[in-house]
Amino acid sequence: MFILPSDLKTRYFRHIRRMIDSLTFTGELQYDGNRKTYLLTGKSMASLLDWERDLRTHRAHVIRETIIICFTLIIAIGTAVQAYQALYGSPP
């Protein structure tokens, strides 16, 4: 944080502050005035678990789609090579 320019630090902290205010507004965080800190609620833990599950599912979908694309490219290249050899013949 110390090597960042001051305007970038300001934007970063403003963004973090808006996130904290949003979480407080939805009830996922509660401000404790005695300790001057924020406390997590059960709702926030449930939201974090749902978010983690959604991320895991998304990653699995992306990996599966990547594998399918790779296999499709391999099949397409193999087919193109076989078509070339069938048309022009390979030397004996």
Sequence and secondary structure as in RCSB ss.txt:
>XXXX:A:sequence
MFILPSDLKTRYFRHIRRMIDSLTFTGELQYDGNRKTYLLTGKSMASLLDWERDLRTHRAHVIRETIIICFTLII
AIGTAVQAYQALYGSPP
>XXXX:A:secstr
 TTS HHHHHHHHHHHHHHHHHHHHHTSEEEETTTTEEEE HHHHHHHHHHHHHHHHHHHHHHHHHHHHHHHHHH
HHHHHHHHHHHHH    
